[in-house]
């Protein structure tokens, strides 16, 4: 798992990280959060796709329900 993905892990109320917790966010907020940790565009795209495909992130807003990068 990349350092970028690890750093985006959600936290519970007590500050304990929970592997299966899902993050609900907009695509813009997700990209911005990843871009703060890397400037490599390929890593940003790969990380976004991985988080969406694994269900760790669910998009809200304009892209809610979209299948970005679906094969």
C-alpha positions in Angstrom: 0.0 0.0 0.0 1.4 3.4 -1.0 2.3 6.0 1.6 -0.3 8.3 0.0 -3.1 5.7 0.6 -1.9 5.0 4.2 -2.0 8.7 5.0 -5.6 9.0 3.8 -6.9 6.5 6.3 -9.9 7.8 8.2 -9.8 8.0 12.0 -12.5 7.1 14.5 -13.6 9.6 17.2 -10.9 8.4 19.5 -8.2 8.9 17.0 -7.8 5.1 16.4 -7.4 4.3 12.7 -10.0 1.8 11.4 -9.0 -0.1 8.2 -12.6 -0.7 6.9 -13.9 2.8 7.5 -15.1 4.4 4.2 -14.4 8.1 3.4 -17.3 10.0 1.7 -15.8 13.0 -0.2 -16.0 14.9 -3.5 -13.6 14.1 -6.3 -12.0 17.5 -6.0 -11.4 17.1 -2.2 -9.9 13.6 -2.8 -7.6 14.8 -5.6 -6.5 17.8 -3.5 -5.8 15.6 -0.4 -3.7 13.2 -2.5 -1.9 16.1 -4.3 -0.8 17.5 -0.9 1.2 14.3 -0.5 2.6 13.8 -4.0 3.1 15.9 -7.1 3.3 12.8 -9.4 0.2 12.9 -11.6 0.3 9.2 -12.3 0.4 8.4 -8.6 -2.5 10.8 -8.0 -4.6 9.1 -10.6 -3.6 5.6 -9.6 -4.4 6.3 -5.9 -7.8 7.8 -6.7 -8.7 4.8 -8.8 -7.5 2.4 -6.2 -9.4 4.0 -3.4 -12.6 4.1 -5.5 -12.3 0.5 -6.7 -11.6 -0.9 -3.3 -14.5 1.0 -1.8 -12.3 2.9 0.7 -13.7 6.1 -0.8 -17.3 6.9 -1.9 -17.8 10.0 -4.0 -20.4 12.5 -3.1 -21.5 15.6 -5.1 -21.4 15.8 -8.9 -19.6 12.5 -9.4 -21.7 10.5 -6.9 -22.4 7.1 -8.3 -20.1 7.6 -11.3 -17.8 4.7 -12.4 -14.6 6.6 -13.0 -12.0 4.5 -14.8 -14.3 1.5 -15.0 -13.0 -1.3 -17.2 
